[in-house]
């Protein structure tokens, strides 16, 4: 139940349904730290066969992520997803280590 309260906003803020331009600017930091944003961009890149397209076209199609002066190309989206996943995994392992399973 609680996971749905977390996952539903993450899905809507991942650019899967709405482009970033349709979202209020106050939500942009959440969009940029959301791992689903990068996963969505990477899957679009692969499924739409956009290999060899230039940076501006990829940004206009929502495949490359432009955050100010930084542009994250789809291949780097996979790296961002792995990094975020690793951080979350380490946090979960540390939390699990603190759980008392003796009772």
Secondary structure, 3 states (H helix, E strand, C coil): CHHHHHHHHHHHCCCCCCCHHHCCHHHHHHHHHCHHHHHHHHHHHHHCCCCCCCHHHHHHCCCCEEECCEEECHHHHHHHHHHHHHHHHHHHHHHHHCCCCCC
